[in-house]
Amino acid sequence: MTPSQRARFEKQLLALQAELSGKKPERIAPNRTDAAKAGGNEDEQPLNEMLQAIASNRNRTNAAVLGRVNRALKKLHEEPEEFGVCEECGDDIA
């Protein structure tokens, strides 16, 4: 991998890092805001739980991607000759 290719990858990784770091965790407000209020639309609770699960999955995915980006940046700085090489098989990554 050439130095210009490494610089291009670093620029892309830093942009992705900035984008992911700037995202706030998604939060879904509960449907029932008044603890004294009981009952209501019974269809709201499953929808609320589904939306919370989706938000939670997105937050976990964003955190995992950010971790991989940070790891790639570290590798790019500490072991530039190994950047772009598969850690499992040792082949170059296209």
Beta strands, then each sheet from edge to edge (+ up, - down):
end
